[in-house]
Amino acid sequence: MDQRAENAGKTAIVLEGGSFRGQFTAGVLDVLMEHGIQPDACYGVSAGVLNALSYKSHQIGRPNRVNLAFCNDDRYMGAKSFARSGSFIGYDFMLNDVQDRLDPFDNDAYLANPMPLVAVATDIVFGTAAYLEVKNAVLDIDVVRASTSLPLMAPPVEIDGHLYLDGGVADSVPVEHVLEQAGYDRAVVVLTQHRSYKKGPYELMPAARARYSEYPYLLEAIADRHERYNEQREHIWNYESEGRVLVLAPPRPVEVGHIEHDTAKLLDLYIQGRQECMRRLDDIVSFLG
């Protein structure tokens, strides 16, 4: 059976990335868990995947706790992590110390949940999106790393002979893939920017050209990402008007930075996610059937 036929009539949730802007998503997902709401599949990009791990393992509050506890810890994200490992994201600390000891991840619950979690990554040779399932949150942790490895901020991740970076480069909000290629009937889309947001050109393009000179298709994807992203959001509004997508987005322009140390801002964005999900809860239940 092909993928489209297998997923006909099913629903999915699509989670945009955005580093600490994922606090909005964390609030949304906590409310969904508290009300026992889960679609047939989950697709996450970058920080969206990190939130989705705890959604599938049904650990309410965990992403919010971790972000608030460690947003000012250089082991979690920052220059010291970059100096130690070549990555601004402290994967060793995040995926070992936090995951195993400080706020343990429940991989048994993750494995028991039949909902597939698919992470989006960018193949740096071709500049195209790859959709990689995280079947086991421990064994497939490189898939999570690949989806979250931002250009210039982290080294590429090798999986099965392919080199990957952040999924947002190639497919920031994979709703077209979910509905048109994977064949899902409807999708809840959680955005991390206000509806009025327009993405501008990548400010570090000269540095990217110097770093990735051997990968012209990746550079092309980085250079025109803002155009594709803004066009993709127009597609989302069209799907919404057709009744195929239900959108949850921050109710006002987001003030949380890509790297954010202000816990008050982070908590406020989390609360916005909770409030927006509560406001739309009946719509979500009806939409997912």
BAFI-3210 file (N, C-alpha, C; in Angstrom, 3 decimals, decimal comma, padded with zeros to 6 digits):
// residues 289
n [1|2|3|4|5|6|7|8|9|10|11|12|13|14|15|16|17|18|19|20|21|22|23|24|25|26|27|28|29|30|31|32|33|34|35|36|37|38|39|40|41|42|43|44|45|46|47|48|49|50|51|52|53|54|55|56|57|58|59|60|61|62|63|64|65|66|67|68|69|70|71|72|73|74|75|76|77|78|79|80|81|82|83|84|85|86|87|88|89|90|91|92|93|94|95|96|97|98|99|100|101|102|103|104|105|106|107|108|109|110|111|112|113|114|115|116|117|118|119|120|121|122|123|124|125|126|127|128|129|130|131|132|133|134|135|136|137|138|139|140|141|142|143|144|145|146|147|148|149|150|151|152|153|154|155|156|157|158|159|160|161|162|163|164|165|166|167|168|169|170|171|172|173|174|175|176|177|178|179|180|181|182|183|184|185|186|187|188|189|190|191|192|193|194|195|196|197|198|199|200|201|202|203|204|205|206|207|208|209|210|211|212|213|214|215|216|217|218|219|220|221|222|223|224|225|226|227|228|229|230|231|232|233|234|235|236|237|238|239|240|241|242|243|244|245|246|247|248|249|250|251|252|253|254|255|256|257|258|259|260|261|262|263|264|265|266|267|268|269|270|271|272|273|274|275|276|277|278|279|280|281|282|283|284|285|286|287|288|289]
n.u [000,852|000,580|001,932|000,116|-002,394|-002,371|-002,501|-004,861|-007,682|-006,658|-005,224|-002,827|-000,307|001,581|004,617|006,226|009,663|012,105|013,789|013,964|011,472|009,833|008,616|006,002|004,806|005,260|003,455|001,011|001,070|001,114|-001,460|-002,963|-002,116|-003,061|-005,737|-005,989|-005,625|-004,626|-003,331|-003,094|-000,466|002,722|004,633|007,696|009,867|013,128|013,268|010,647|010,678|012,001|010,098|008,105|009,047|008,564|005,850|005,026|005,969|004,361|004,940|004,034|004,702|007,468|009,314|009,011|009,887|012,586|013,626|013,252|014,797|017,407|018,071|019,914|022,240|025,403|026,134|023,944|023,165|025,132|028,144|030,234|029,581|029,892|032,620|033,600|032,529|032,023|029,447|026,723|024,534|024,258|024,589|025,602|025,195|022,411|021,274|022,282|023,042|020,682|018,603|018,954|019,311|018,834|016,264|014,613|013,968|011,214|011,591|010,398|007,647|007,492|008,057|005,849|003,775|001,849|001,816|003,442|006,462|007,856|010,774|012,009|014,739|017,548|019,136|022,424|023,876|022,093|020,325|017,721|014,650|014,489|012,569|012,471|011,838|011,535|011,877|012,769|013,578|016,036|017,840|017,575|018,589|020,339|018,844|017,194|019,161|020,094|017,863|017,805|020,195|021,435|022,462|025,803|025,788|026,016|027,644|027,212|025,193|025,813|023,980|023,401|025,188|024,472|024,648|023,285|021,540|019,700|016,203|014,533|015,684|015,119|012,398|010,318|007,775|006,220|003,682|002,650|003,929|002,855|000,093|-000,095|001,937|002,396|-000,227|-002,122|-005,315|-006,134|-004,611|-003,362|-001,654|001,019|002,355|005,220|005,521|003,824|000,796|001,138|003,774|006,683|009,323|012,710|015,665|018,464|020,739|023,369|024,538|027,031|028,913|027,867|028,319|031,075|031,516|030,102|030,952|031,380|028,925|026,720|023,939|022,840|023,535|021,965|019,439|019,498|019,756|017,372|015,465|013,776|011,961|010,632|009,584|007,778|006,009|005,100|003,643|001,488|000,328|-000,487|-002,494|-004,324|-004,940|-006,129|-008,432|-009,748|-010,466|-008,769|-006,682|-005,987|-004,942|-002,706|-001,308|000,983|-000,660|000,208|002,963|006,067|008,403|010,483|013,825|016,029|018,085|017,493|017,555|015,903|013,842|011,258|010,124|010,155|008,445|006,091|005,549|005,104|002,765|001,080|000,842|-000,565|-002,955|-003,948|-004,395|-006,331|-008,373|-009,040|-009,823|-012,256|-012,666|-010,413|-010,839|-013,170|-012,187|-010,186|-011,742]
n.v [-001,193|002,229|005,302|007,464|006,228|004,703|006,667|007,976|009,797|010,169|012,165|014,772|016,476|019,393|020,836|023,804|025,004|027,062|027,527|028,897|029,999|027,910|027,619|028,486|026,390|024,360|025,067|024,730|021,944|020,838|021,408|019,916|017,328|017,237|017,025|014,687|014,610|013,578|013,370|011,287|011,283|012,929|015,657|017,251|020,106|020,967|022,727|022,037|019,261|018,597|019,400|017,646|015,138|014,912|015,179|012,824|011,003|011,669|013,533|015,878|019,311|019,105|020,153|022,929|023,168|022,405|024,348|026,725|026,144|025,909|027,908|029,870|028,557|027,790|025,304|024,321|025,971|028,138|030,214|028,910|026,236|026,061|026,485|024,190|022,040|022,765|023,376|025,513|024,592|022,636|019,579|017,251|017,815|018,337|015,964|013,963|014,586|016,109|014,612|012,045|012,305|014,862|015,805|013,361|011,574|009,679|006,980|004,500|005,028|006,553|004,651|003,038|004,499|004,611|006,637|007,896|009,809|012,183|013,675|016,616|017,184|018,756|017,807|018,356|018,123|018,093|020,097|019,668|018,589|016,038|013,452|011,993|009,300|009,204|006,590|005,437|007,188|007,161|005,513|006,728|009,268|010,816|011,628|013,534|015,384|016,091|017,431|019,678|021,025|023,939|025,946|027,118|027,194|024,676|021,559|019,543|016,537|013,139|010,575|007,399|007,747|010,224|013,779|016,050|019,091|021,572|021,208|023,312|024,817|023,657|022,923|024,538|024,441|021,688|021,317|021,058|018,735|016,892|016,906|016,641|014,904|012,869|012,286|012,772|013,616|015,932|018,622|019,891|022,837|024,187|027,210|029,325|031,969|035,121|035,712|037,855|037,914|038,297|036,762|037,800|038,138|035,913|036,878|036,151|035,355|035,800|034,533|031,966|031,295|031,158|029,054|026,857|026,390|024,200|023,144|023,938|023,699|023,654|026,257|027,702|026,978|028,105|030,813|031,487|030,862|032,554|033,540|031,206|030,444|032,536|032,258|029,706|030,113|031,511|029,430|027,896|029,519|029,312|026,558|026,563|028,106|026,333|024,407|022,320|022,627|023,532|026,286|027,205|029,955|032,345|034,981|037,581|039,592|037,891|038,210|036,778|035,786|034,052|032,872|032,945|034,471|035,475|034,527|035,316|036,198|033,782|032,187|033,650|033,303|030,569|030,465|031,895|030,002|027,961|029,333|030,007|027,483|026,491|028,293|027,492|024,892|023,365|023,629|022,266|019,635|019,006|019,313|017,341|015,168]
n.w [000,000|-000,888|000,493|000,510|000,261|002,575|004,555|004,118|005,137|007,646|010,343|011,130|013,102|012,759|013,511|013,735|013,826|015,514|017,643|020,848|020,521|020,381|022,791|022,667|021,261|023,119|025,144|023,789|023,219|025,792|026,744|024,908|025,642|028,258|027,792|026,470|023,686|020,572|017,337|014,341|013,468|013,856|012,779|012,956|013,031|013,669|016,644|016,988|016,840|019,211|021,101|020,311|021,058|023,851|023,751|022,493|024,385|026,410|028,512|030,342|030,508|030,425|028,285|028,730|031,394|031,102|029,328|030,823|033,050|032,049|030,233|030,707|031,008|029,973|029,143|027,917|025,748|023,841|023,715|025,096|024,829|022,079|021,816|023,030|021,544|018,922|018,390|018,973|020,279|023,062|022,724|023,998|026,707|026,673|025,616|027,134|029,993|030,751|029,537|030,600|033,365|034,767|034,030|033,384|030,346|029,189|027,603|027,363|027,526|025,239|023,215|023,540|022,520|019,664|017,741|014,947|014,819|012,827|011,750|010,206|008,129|006,453|003,554|002,877|000,559|-001,590|-000,909|-000,225|001,410|003,903|005,292|008,211|010,275|013,801|015,389|017,725|020,511|021,710|020,207|017,734|017,996|016,524|014,367|015,511|016,263|013,714|012,602|014,178|013,884|013,323|010,511|010,449|013,196|014,197|013,512|010,493|010,526|010,145|008,651|007,634|005,479|004,459|004,788|007,063|007,932|009,807|009,528|008,855|006,845|004,343|004,485|006,232|007,451|007,153|005,765|003,174|002,312|004,141|003,544|000,727|-000,292|001,706|002,195|004,221|005,622|007,018|008,919|011,963|012,445|014,075|014,517|015,147|014,913|014,750|012,864|011,110|010,465|008,432|006,827|006,469|004,310|004,832|007,214|007,603|005,260|003,791|005,504|005,449|002,768|002,780|004,577|003,496|000,874|-000,748|-001,182|-003,195|-003,658|-001,133|-000,304|-002,079|-001,162|001,413|000,744|-000,587|001,222|002,739|000,875|000,050|002,504|003,180|001,055|001,605|003,948|002,883|001,469|003,644|004,763|002,687|002,718|005,196|004,742|003,125|004,878|005,474|007,149|010,484|012,195|014,750|016,224|017,648|019,423|019,216|017,937|018,292|020,894|021,840|021,477|019,113|020,535|023,844|027,013|028,915|031,299|031,990|029,576|028,188|029,724|029,452|026,714|026,615|028,178|026,480|024,433|025,775|026,412|023,873|022,794|024,566|024,008|021,435|021,769|021,525|018,782|017,848|018,750|017,321|014,713|014,499|014,801]
ca.u [000,000|001,406|001,787|-001,103|-003,546|-002,280|-002,835|-006,137|-008,626|-005,964|-004,852|-001,462|000,026|002,821|005,198|007,320|010,783|012,288|014,575|013,188|010,080|009,093|007,856|004,579|004,417|005,233|002,184|-000,054|001,116|000,737|-002,924|-003,453|-001,887|-003,956|-007,085|-005,941|-005,799|-003,461|-003,675|-002,519|000,973|003,316|005,790|008,351|011,048|014,056|012,728|009,377|010,955|012,303|008,814|007,322|009,511|007,837|004,437|004,819|006,199|003,316|005,553|003,469|005,503|008,905|010,089|008,984|010,786|013,980|014,022|013,344|015,881|018,749|018,258|021,087|023,332|026,237|026,205|022,716|023,277|025,935|029,507|031,079|029,278|030,487|034,068|033,904|032,070|031,728|027,997|026,133|023,600|025,022|023,911|026,030|024,485|020,967|020,831|022,818|022,782|019,267|017,745|019,102|019,447|018,286|014,815|014,694|013,024|010,594|011,613|009,439|006,345|007,633|007,950|004,503|002,826|001,920|001,862|004,772|007,032|008,731|011,586|012,451|016,133|017,958|020,290|023,239|024,377|021,046|019,546|016,318|014,165|014,360|011,564|013,084|011,053|012,215|011,181|013,245|014,166|017,424|018,616|017,472|018,851|021,010|017,797|016,819|020,282|020,120|016,777|018,002|021,544|021,314|023,646|026,824|025,697|026,293|028,155|026,253|025,069|025,815|023,078|023,361|025,966|023,992|024,927|022,073|021,425|018,369|015,132|013,874|016,286|014,454|010,939|010,107|006,481|005,992|002,261|002,410|004,361|001,919|-001,211|-000,044|002,790|002,115|-001,621|-003,023|-006,542|-006,164|-003,463|-003,225|-000,347|001,425|003,387|005,888|005,521|002,519|000,277|001,583|005,229|007,303|010,744|013,636|016,827|019,394|021,717|024,731|024,803|028,463|029,553|027,403|029,021|032,438|031,518|029,508|031,263|031,337|027,536|025,982|022,487|022,516|023,607|020,777|018,296|019,601|019,577|015,976|014,551|012,760|010,917|009,845|008,861|006,638|005,054|004,530|002,610|000,299|-000,297|-001,143|-003,770|-005,240|-005,413|-007,021|-009,721|-010,383|-010,849|-007,847|-005,686|-006,346|-003,693|-002,490|-000,158|001,021|-001,661|000,865|004,345|006,880|009,567|011,528|014,875|016,460|018,709|016,798|017,957|014,913|012,862|009,914|009,650|009,927|007,236|004,956|005,230|004,503|001,381|000,336|000,511|-001,630|-004,205|-004,453|-004,912|-007,596|-009,373|-009,444|-009,888|-013,425|-012,404|-009,421|-011,495|-014,064|-011,377|-009,519|-012,735]
ca.v [000,000|003,427|006,157|008,274|005,369|004,300|007,793|008,587|009,963|010,369|013,541|014,977|017,780|019,883|021,743|024,642|025,196|028,437|027,562|029,149|030,315|026,676|027,709|028,558|025,022|023,602|025,359|024,079|020,488|020,474|021,417|018,745|016,140|017,278|016,668|013,414|014,847|013,173|012,983|010,013|011,421|014,219|016,085|018,353|020,712|021,593|022,762|021,320|017,856|018,489|019,431|016,465|013,976|014,846|014,993|011,404|010,284|012,173|014,149|017,225|020,347|018,860|021,135|024,229|023,074|022,342|025,659|027,705|025,783|025,905|028,925|030,676|027,623|027,692|023,912|024,060|026,700|029,338|030,271|027,902|024,970|026,126|026,324|022,812|020,997|023,268|023,561|026,402|023,765|021,672|018,295|016,301|018,158|018,218|014,612|013,028|015,035|016,452|013,515|010,834|012,485|016,079|015,756|012,159|011,304|008,362|006,329|003,387|005,598|006,956|003,453|002,473|005,345|004,227|007,789|008,133|011,150|012,370|014,886|017,154|017,620|019,229|017,144|019,502|017,930|018,412|021,242|019,254|018,086|014,610|013,232|010,853|008,933|008,966|005,412|005,253|008,484|006,950|004,985|007,638|010,625|011,575|012,253|014,753|016,319|016,586|018,382|020,879|021,565|025,165|026,328|027,932|027,046|023,288|020,805|018,608|015,224|012,081|009,452|006,503|008,293|011,556|014,848|016,836|020,237|021,990|020,976|024,545|025,364|023,120|022,827|025,093|023,988|020,696|021,025|020,554|017,337|016,092|016,793|016,300|013,737|011,800|011,920|012,956|014,316|017,243|018,839|021,025|023,443|025,072|028,147|030,006|033,400|035,733|035,611|038,972|037,843|038,076|036,469|038,522|037,370|035,406|037,935|035,614|034,685|035,760|033,491|030,676|031,019|030,760|027,764|025,763|026,629|022,934|022,681|025,029|023,566|024,098|027,713|028,197|026,793|029,100|032,157|031,785|030,301|033,518|033,614|029,980|030,444|033,450|031,628|028,567|030,607|031,783|028,127|027,495|030,257|028,739|025,287|026,899|028,534|025,145|023,512|021,190|022,963|024,392|026,960|027,834|030,852|033,339|036,021|038,861|039,389|037,201|038,973|035,836|035,672|032,710|032,491|033,816|034,252|036,093|033,493|035,893|036,151|032,382|031,727|034,336|032,681|029,277|030,719|032,232|028,749|027,306|030,086|029,894|026,126|026,413|029,068|026,759|023,471|022,733|023,571|021,227|018,346|018,802|019,213|016,044|014,118]
ca.w [000,000|-000,911|001,672|000,435|000,552|003,976|005,437|003,722|006,230|008,918|010,675|011,619|013,674|012,168|014,490|013,249|014,733|015,967|018,866|022,059|020,189|020,600|024,046|022,300|020,941|024,368|025,804|023,014|023,372|027,160|026,826|024,165|026,471|029,426|027,341|025,772|022,249|019,778|015,969|013,895|013,227|014,211|011,997|013,637|012,439|014,600|018,007|016,973|017,134|020,635|021,790|019,945|021,818|025,117|023,406|022,257|025,645|027,315|029,686|030,385|031,152|030,393|027,504|029,413|032,562|030,663|028,787|031,903|033,977|031,479|029,197|031,040|031,260|028,770|028,692|027,157|024,490|023,988|023,194|025,725|024,164|020,740|021,965|023,404|020,625|017,585|018,272|019,965|021,033|023,850|022,567|025,023|027,938|026,463|025,303|028,124|031,372|030,951|029,093|031,419|034,816|035,371|033,792|032,547|029,274|029,327|026,293|027,366|027,152|023,834|022,389|023,680|021,802|018,247|016,845|014,380|014,854|011,684|011,841|008,924|008,065|005,129|002,958|002,477|-000,795|-002,556|-000,464|-000,197|002,691|004,183|006,334|008,887|011,447|015,073|015,914|019,088|020,858|022,121|019,094|016,591|018,470|015,472|013,548|016,247|016,124|012,339|012,392|015,000|013,694|012,541|009,739|011,110|014,647|014,555|012,364|009,895|011,149|009,134|008,862|006,472|004,381|004,081|005,741|007,268|008,819|010,256|008,567|008,452|005,632|003,157|004,638|007,573|007,973|006,097|005,600|001,812|002,293|004,925|002,881|-000,697|-000,546|002,666|001,992|005,367|005,250|007,660|009,799|012,876|012,224|015,167|014,094|016,256|014,616|014,571|011,498|010,279|010,315|007,137|007,003|005,605|003,849|005,836|007,466|007,667|003,980|003,459|006,303|004,941|001,512|003,106|005,276|002,719|-000,540|-001,482|-001,259|-003,850|-003,531|000,223|-000,302|-002,775|-000,255|002,480|000,191|-000,960|002,220|003,174|-000,146|000,133|003,776|003,079|000,142|002,309|004,862|002,065|001,228|004,885|004,873|001,695|003,273|006,308|004,184|002,555|005,964|005,575|008,169|011,617|012,556|016,047|016,107|018,721|019,191|018,971|017,495|019,290|021,335|022,248|020,480|018,744|021,798|024,800|028,405|029,793|031,654|031,997|028,192|027,833|030,411|028,850|025,427|026,961|028,609|025,266|023,762|026,545|026,294|022,511|022,622|025,318|023,271|020,240|022,106|020,904|017,344|017,595|018,936|016,179|013,503|014,479|014,771]
c.u [000,888|001,055|000,492|-002,326|-003,560|-002,742|-004,149|-007,093|-007,988|-005,566|-003,431|-001,366|001,419|003,374|006,378|008,435|010,882|013,020|013,668|011,768|009,205|008,382|006,360|004,053|004,315|003,929|001,009|-000,094|000,750|-000,780|-003,514|-003,273|-002,837|-005,369|-007,101|-006,110|-004,509|-003,914|-002,996|-001,019|001,426|004,537|006,395|009,586|011,869|013,492|011,369|009,555|011,233|011,027|008,021|007,762|008,720|006,334|004,155|005,041|005,223|003,915|005,175|004,416|006,997|009,683|010,130|009,916|012,247|014,442|014,181|014,532|017,262|018,995|019,463|022,313|024,124|026,403|025,030|022,764|024,129|027,358|030,407|030,841|029,927|032,004|034,446|033,631|031,879|030,260|027,511|025,114|024,391|024,390|024,324|025,299|022,990|020,516|021,412|022,456|021,299|018,390|017,778|018,975|018,682|016,773|014,580|013,563|012,512|010,517|010,673|008,053|006,353|007,415|006,546|003,454|002,933|002,008|003,259|005,180|008,056|009,440|012,020|013,893|016,439|019,212|021,189|023,830|023,361|020,222|018,067|015,950|014,173|013,425|011,909|012,310|011,959|011,481|011,524|014,020|015,608|018,262|018,636|017,782|019,596|020,008|017,348|017,916|020,323|019,073|017,019|019,355|021,522|022,586|024,513|026,847|026,037|026,827|027,081|026,294|024,986|024,889|023,021|024,048|025,533|024,347|023,720|022,315|019,950|017,307|014,459|014,443|015,492|012,937|010,566|008,829|005,943|004,534|001,957|002,802|003,328|000,616|-001,114|000,811|002,476|000,650|-002,535|-004,198|-006,566|-004,951|-003,691|-001,805|-000,061|002,601|004,011|006,133|004,081|002,084|000,782|003,070|005,644|008,803|011,581|014,803|017,749|020,546|023,161|025,122|026,283|029,218|029,141|028,120|030,458|032,483|031,105|029,777|031,201|029,912|026,654|024,468|022,011|022,514|022,395|019,555|018,312|019,259|018,118|014,963|013,435|011,623|010,016|009,013|007,618|005,570|004,355|003,438|001,338|-000,427|-001,057|-002,478|-004,791|-005,802|-006,420|-008,399|-010,487|-010,836|-009,932|-006,803|-006,336|-005,036|-003,757|-001,214|-000,172|000,079|-001,082|002,307|005,232|008,140|010,710|012,538|015,229|017,235|018,199|017,197|016,944|013,810|011,434|009,314|009,308|008,639|005,999|004,561|004,616|003,039|000,516|-000,075|-000,607|-002,967|-004,807|-005,037|-006,230|-008,700|-009,914|-009,736|-011,078|-013,251|-011,442|-010,047|-012,390|-013,260|-010,715|-010,488|-012,603]
c.v [001,244|004,328|006,945|007,433|004,974|005,398|008,471|008,631|010,216|011,831|013,595|016,321|018,146|020,984|022,495|024,709|026,638|028,557|027,860|029,635|029,071|026,631|027,816|027,156|024,172|023,830|024,694|022,581|020,048|020,442|020,219|017,472|016,097|016,868|015,400|013,520|014,509|012,778|011,664|010,084|012,812|014,461|017,296|018,822|021,354|021,579|022,084|019,846|017,679|018,535|018,152|015,219|013,813|014,735|013,509|010,584|010,726|012,688|015,626|018,169|020,213|019,869|022,508|024,237|023,159|023,701|026,702|027,418|026,052|026,979|029,820|029,820|027,434|026,263|023,581|024,717|027,934|029,172|029,213|026,526|024,926|025,899|024,881|021,823|021,453|023,480|024,499|025,655|022,694|020,300|017,285|016,550|017,898|016,769|013,560|013,472|015,300|015,236|012,319|011,082|013,677|016,192|014,582|012,026|009,878|007,683|005,132|003,883|006,028|005,761|002,856|003,260|005,044|005,395|007,966|009,596|011,248|013,709|015,312|017,618|018,059|018,505|018,223|019,339|018,403|019,649|020,950|018,672|016,568|014,463|011,911|010,526|008,702|007,804|005,175|006,507|008,363|006,524|005,938|009,083|011,460|012,222|013,557|015,802|016,918|017,665|019,707|021,558|022,762|025,446|027,319|027,754|025,645|022,566|019,906|017,255|014,174|010,946|008,653|007,112|009,652|012,552|015,771|018,030|020,493|021,844|022,228|025,166|024,931|023,130|023,246|024,599|022,966|020,320|020,517|019,086|016,447|015,856|016,243|015,056|012,576|011,406|012,013|013,840|015,754|017,375|020,048|021,544|024,424|025,912|028,807|031,481|033,861|035,687|036,718|038,888|037,598|037,859|037,264|037,643|036,993|036,395|037,444|034,911|034,701|034,673|032,101|030,307|030,571|029,364|026,616|025,909|025,364|022,440|023,762|024,921|023,932|025,617|028,325|028,092|027,806|030,492|032,476|031,252|031,280|033,630|032,387|029,935|031,335|032,905|030,448|029,002|030,989|030,486|027,656|028,208|029,712|027,410|025,541|027,296|027,370|024,156|022,315|021,397|023,811|024,963|027,491|028,655|031,832|034,501|037,410|038,600|038,862|038,001|038,073|035,679|034,228|032,080|033,463|033,442|034,815|035,078|034,030|035,869|034,720|031,860|032,370|033,682|031,305|029,458|031,122|030,973|028,012|028,013|029,956|028,506|025,947|027,142|028,290|025,283|022,768|022,609|022,445|019,837|018,027|018,559|017,848|014,884|013,133]
c.w [000,000|000,268|001,660|000,788|002,024|004,919|005,102|004,911|007,581|009,103|011,219|012,316|013,174|013,063|013,893|014,286|015,191|017,274|020,068|021,769|020,297|021,940|023,767|022,024|022,199|025,123|025,111|023,302|024,789|027,317|026,075|024,982|027,652|029,061|026,493|024,270|021,510|018,380|015,599|013,696|013,622|013,338|012,688|012,916|013,554|016,027|018,094|017,278|018,625|021,461|021,541|020,692|023,109|024,901|023,217|023,525|026,737|028,629|029,729|031,128|030,976|029,542|028,154|030,610|032,132|030,146|029,878|032,810|033,383|030,418|029,468|031,359|029,966|028,278|027,770|025,783|024,709|023,503|023,811|025,116|022,786|020,809|022,269|022,274|019,185|017,341|019,366|020,826|021,750|023,831|023,639|026,330|027,795|026,374|026,241|029,538|031,618|030,685|030,051|032,914|035,385|035,196|032,850|031,525|029,402|027,963|026,230|026,972|025,692|022,921|022,426|022,903|020,305|017,275|016,270|014,509|013,730|011,832|010,448|009,053|006,638|004,685|002,370|001,079|-001,825|-002,173|-000,360|001,163|002,733|005,370|007,011|010,164|012,655|015,742|017,371|019,478|021,335|020,922|017,897|016,963|017,430|014,523|014,190|016,113|014,720|012,126|013,095|014,793|012,752|011,750|010,515|012,627|015,125|013,327|011,772|010,614|010,044|009,547|007,566|005,248|003,884|005,185|005,830|008,178|009,117|009,174|008,067|007,196|004,401|003,272|006,054|008,236|006,972|005,855|004,195|001,714|002,989|004,163|001,464|-000,982|000,399|002,674|003,190|004,961|005,769|008,574|010,693|012,706|013,359|014,691|015,315|015,968|014,405|013,105|010,573|009,920|008,866|007,356|006,008|005,192|005,006|006,006|007,431|006,371|003,600|004,232|005,831|003,649|001,776|003,712|004,357|001,223|-001,382|-001,712|-001,877|-003,704|-002,128|000,282|-001,003|-001,888|000,879|001,952|-000,110|000,048|002,580|002,157|-000,082|001,411|003,699|002,133|000,815|003,282|004,092|001,738|002,464|005,040|003,867|002,175|004,403|005,780|003,558|003,629|006,133|006,676|009,247|012,149|013,986|015,941|017,271|018,420|018,952|018,541|018,622|019,608|021,805|021,127|020,174|019,890|022,842|026,226|029,403|030,101|031,677|030,589|027,783|028,469|029,802|027,522|025,634|027,353|027,418|024,514|024,460|026,319|024,899|022,260|023,376|024,584|022,077|020,505|021,450|019,399|017,004|017,701|017,747|014,897|013,382|014,496|015,903]
res [m|d|q|r|a|e|n|a|g|k|t|a|i|v|l|e|g|g|s|f|r|g|q|f|t|a|g|v|l|d|v|l|m|e|h|g|i|q|p|d|a|c|y|g|v|s|a|g|v|l|n|a|l|s|y|k|s|h|q|i|g|r|p|n|r|v|n|l|a|f|c|n|d|d|r|y|m|g|a|k|s|f|a|r|s|g|s|f|i|g|y|d|f|m|l|n|d|v|q|d|r|l|d|p|f|d|n|d|a|y|l|a|n|p|m|p|l|v|a|v|a|t|d|i|v|f|g|t|a|a|y|l|e|v|k|n|a|v|l|d|i|d|v|v|r|a|s|t|s|l|p|l|m|a|p|p|v|e|i|d|g|h|l|y|l|d|g|g|v|a|d|s|v|p|v|e|h|v|l|e|q|a|g|y|d|r|a|v|v|v|l|t|q|h|r|s|y|k|k|g|p|y|e|l|m|p|a|a|r|a|r|y|s|e|y|p|y|l|l|e|a|i|a|d|r|h|e|r|y|n|e|q|r|e|h|i|w|n|y|e|s|e|g|r|v|l|v|l|a|p|p|r|p|v|e|v|g|h|i|e|h|d|t|a|k|l|l|d|l|y|i|q|g|r|q|e|c|m|r|r|l|d|d|i|v|s|f|l|g]
***
